Amino acid sequence: MPDSEADVHAARRLLPRDRLGRNYFKLFAASTISNLGDGIGAIAYPWLASALTRNPLLIALVAVVQRLPWLLFSLPAGVITDRQNRRSLMMVANMVRTVLTLGVAFLVVARDSSLPGVDILNDPDAELPTNLTLYIVVLVATLLLGTAEVLYDNAAQTFMPAIVHSDQLEKANGRLWSTEMVANTFAGPPFGAFLIAAAFALPFFVDAGTFAVSACLIALIPKSTTAPSPRASGSTKSSWRSELSEGVRWLWNHELLRPLAIILGLLNAIGALTGAVLILFAQEVLETSATEFALLTTGGAIGGLIGGWTASNVSRRIGSGPSLYVTLLGGAVTNFAIGSTNSWMFAWVMFAFSTFTGVLWNVITVSLRQTIIPDHLLGRVNSVYRFFAWGMMPVGSVLAGVVVLVGDAALSREMALRLPAFIGGGLHILLFVFAAPKLTTAKIEGARDAATEH
């Protein structure tokens, strides 16, 4: 169970104001290693799915199932995060992901003889039968992995203010995300492509190992850094429903976080619309091999690295509001550009810019939430926020599959695979028109000042 509130506040008073501290770098190392595994998985899972089926709706369904836990489990995860030891939750979630990923790895080994060669997947005319049994197992494993991810991510975001002083949050989040981005999209995918070339199952074994190492590193962080739960503060008889309702009411009554959550949900739905069938777009339109697809994702790593290290400076120079506008308008530009190109190298540049703007958004908005949400509500309000923000991703993923299927019947296959990007670009423009009056610098700074006063 969590430590007492007095103990946690006493520990927080000892946090360094001018540096990030040793506990931060333990979390930093754990996240970097697990994100290396995520980068390997970012190549391994789509490539495995494309070896099991060429149906765009079934490919999109993998992305739907991956994000479905954010719709179904994020609210309960918030209550769990505020009730339990957040450090322990992160360790358990990563150990669960270790076991699940090992299960997929051994199953792929058992079915390796039935999987097509890597080169066959680059042929848009190849007609491969759907390997239904393994496809269903991948769906179930993806759903369970996504559930563990929800718990881990919510606990990790809630954990950060306990190990970093509030003055250092933007810096801490920016450094963490930039390094995660390098591991996730720069180092991980090329390494994953190399592993796939060696053996289809090998990247899954390595992925499982990264989760296990990450759990061990989190175990090195002292338990006393964990934030208190409502029960530790005296609400010993509160029910799940009442605790969850408290978090929902707090967010819904906040004049900035409510629209911010809704806007991010729509933004993420658009991202899922364009990302769910990216593997087919890359293979059939950009004509990438596994290695080239891995290199394509490194553009995001470069943009994320730049964004993570410069986001706090950009926010100070042009203001928080205009910084968020860059993300919305930048999404329109990159979607139209990617939908129009045949060059994976040009798409690489667009991915770099898109990820730069995405990290800029995250550094500003997550640091804002960590600053203005009361600690005893942080897990629940974060989960409600992410319910809106991430719960829309399955909707976008389903829409992607439908758009490609309908486009394939009415237009050419190539144009059908380009349609999600064109639609995404138009939706970004509409979202900017809706969001701009609600996300001004004055409103963001006003919310910070109000939280400081209380």
Secondary structure, DSSP 8 states (H G I E B T S, - for coil): ----HHHHHHHHHTS-SSS--HHHHHHHHHHHHHHHHHHHHHHHHHHHHHHH---HHHHHHHHHHHHHHHHHTHHHHHHHHHHS-HHHHHHHHHHHHHHHHHHHHHHHHHTGGGS--TGGGG-TT------HHHHHHHHHHHHHHHHHHHHHHHHHHHHHHHHS-GGGHHHHHHHHHHHHHIIIIIIHHHHHHHHHHH-TTHHHHHHHHHHHHHHHHHHTS-GGGS---TGGGT-TT--HHHHHHHHHHHHHT-TTHHHHHHHHHHHHHHHHHHHTTHHHHHHHTS---HHHHHHHHHHHHHHHHHHHHHHHHHHHHH-HHHHHHHHHHHHHHHHHHHHH---HHHHHHHHHHHHHHHHHHHHHHHHHHHHHS-GGGHHHHHHHHHHHHHHTHHHHHHHHHHHHHHHHHHS-HHHHHHHHHHHHHHHHHHHHHHHGGGS-HHHHHHHHHHHHH-
